[in-house]
Amino acid sequence: MKYICLLTLMLLLLAGCTLPPPPPPPPLLPPQVEADPLRATNFGELPLWQETTPAAALETFLNGCRAIAVRQKWSKVCSEALFVGPGDEQAARHFFEAFFTPWQLINEDGSETGTITGYYVPELAGSRVADEVYKYPLYRQPDDLLTVDLTEVYPELSEYRLRGRVEGNRVIPYFERGEIDAAEQPLAGNELFWVADPVELFFLHIQGSGRILLPDGEKVMLNYANQNGHPYRSIGKLLLERGAMSRDQMSMQNIRRWVAEHPVDGQKLLD
């Protein structure tokens, strides 16, 4: 009887441990179809198209025609662009409407909103040796530039890029831009290239990369290595604050012209 009771008890326990049946499989979803990334549209669908100023875009297009007008598909368009009067916004608008088709960008999921980023790579005329034309040096990262990392002790400094150099037994801030470009040339011996335009060199530093076009036609790509640790200040903003030019006048070309026309103040501005 003991064995029978024990066997019965074990059978009851096993029955109580029976697992429930598995859940039914999820319903099959239709296959995901990626949306076409481009959709042809018309200028009437472009927001604020009638309020834009396309004459500047036409000027840029004409500059590009110097290279593409020899191609059959572009020769007629470039020829027609020559008949549009400079600064004639309405004529420029009609030109683009007649010869171009706007395309709308679509995300993979079919949505129509997002963020577009662009990257500008400047190209500077330069040389491996200095002369009367190429006299503004472009430096490699100097060996005495220190990266100071104090975040383990001062976490609040994590947002700052601390750079310095050793003087005696102290670590002091690294040279400012004005000191680097001064006649003393503290970075002499670290020159990679010399370029012809100090303003273009300034914007190359801001972009962080660019190409140097050498006299023999060779192009050399340069990439960001480091910085001196001092905060960035926009020279365009400084010119606006000083009343040197208006917001409508602000462009790289006008900044270059202003620096050339004001050599002393222009150098201070770049510093």
PyMOL commands that set and color helices and strands:
alter all, ss='L'
color gray80, all
select helices_A, chain A and resi 2-16+43-45+49-51+55-68+72-81+89-99+155-157+177-180+198-207+235-241+252-261+263-270
alter helices_A, ss='H'
color red, helices_A
select strands_A, chain A and resi 38-40+103-105+123-127+136-139+146-148+162-167+170-173+191-195+209-213+219-223
alter strands_A, ss='S'
color yellow, strands_A
deselect
rebuild
show_as cartoon
